[in-house]
Amino acid sequence: MRTAVADGGRRVSVHLADQDRQALIVALSHLPGLAAEDTAVLPELTGLGAVTCGTDTAEDGRRVWAVLDL
């Protein structure tokens, strides 16, 4: 979530979902446009046990997501 907050938007959303004994966690910055690349966030998520993770930007801001085994 630190990466989404660093984009400088006024709000950050966190979304949670579960399926097949895995949890999906998504943080969205809500700041449109291209955000600066944060190369540290994905290794940090992997170090916390993420099975898979990623980051991308879209019209509604930067998304940072991770899938964790439950």
C-alpha positions in Angstrom: 0.0 0.0 0.0 3.0 2.3 0.6 3.6 2.4 -3.2 0.0 3.5 -3.9 0.1 6.1 -1.2 3.4 7.5 -2.7 1.6 8.4 -5.9 0.2 11.4 -4.0 -3.5 10.9 -4.5 -6.1 11.9 -2.0 -7.3 8.3 -1.3 -6.2 4.7 -1.6 -8.6 1.7 -1.9 -7.8 -1.8 -0.6 -9.8 -4.7 -2.1 -9.7 -8.3 -0.8 -11.0 -11.5 -2.3 -10.6 -15.2 -1.6 -10.8 -18.2 -3.8 -9.4 -21.8 -3.6 -7.7 -21.1 -0.3 -5.9 -18.0 -1.7 -6.4 -14.4 -0.9 -6.1 -11.6 -3.5 -5.1 -8.2 -2.1 -5.2 -5.1 -4.3 -4.3 -1.5 -3.5 -5.4 1.2 -5.9 -4.0 4.8 -5.8 -6.9 6.5 -7.7 -4.4 8.9 -9.2 -4.7 8.8 -13.0 -1.6 8.9 -15.2 1.7 7.2 -15.2 3.3 6.6 -11.8 6.9 6.3 -11.1 8.2 2.7 -11.1 8.8 1.3 -7.6 11.2 -1.6 -8.1 11.3 -2.5 -4.4 7.7 -3.4 -3.9 7.5 -6.7 -5.8 10.5 -8.3 -4.0 9.1 -7.1 -0.7 5.7 -8.8 -1.5 7.4 -12.0 -2.5 9.4 -11.9 0.7 6.2 -11.7 2.6 5.0 -14.9 1.0 3.1 -13.7 -2.1 2.6 -16.6 -4.5 2.4 -14.0 -7.3 2.2 -10.3 -7.4 2.3 -7.3 -9.8 1.8 -3.7 -10.4 0.3 -1.8 -13.3 -1.2 1.6 -14.1 -4.6 2.3 -15.6 -7.0 5.2 -16.0 -8.0 4.8 -12.4 -4.5 4.9 -11.0 -1.8 2.4 -10.0 -2.8 -1.1 -8.9 -0.5 -3.2 -6.7 -1.7 -6.7 -6.2 -0.6 -9.9 -4.4 -2.0 -13.4 -4.1 -1.3 -15.3 -0.9 -2.0 -18.8 0.2 -4.3 -19.0 3.2 
